[in-house]
């Protein structure tokens, strides 16, 4: 249930662990993709054979995500990630609960993506460049906002910020 209040320190700890696990997994997959991209078996057998090109695109995308995860993990280990949000509004470092189409906890970070389970509650990491993060930037408890989603426009209200 998302109605319980979450504390920032245990939330940041759980997010750090989840990002570290995802980073480890991504690094393993990226190593396999690099091996595939440079393998003799991937060498083109004709002008329409694009296996090596596709493998290199996959490796590049994984390298980009790994860089983002490293940046996020490094930031989560700073004091800024745990500091109280002053003023209490949606900004980087804020732990936010929104109610609306669904009730959920969000942690606003410089890089989005990832989630963790904290005391039985899922907390998603969003950035201010995501549609959801951009729509709620600067809002305070009690403020409402709307977000366009693939399933249509959704209305939310900020119900907690820490």
Order of alpha helices (4+ residues) and beta strands (2+ residues): alpha-alpha-beta-beta-beta-beta-alpha-beta-beta
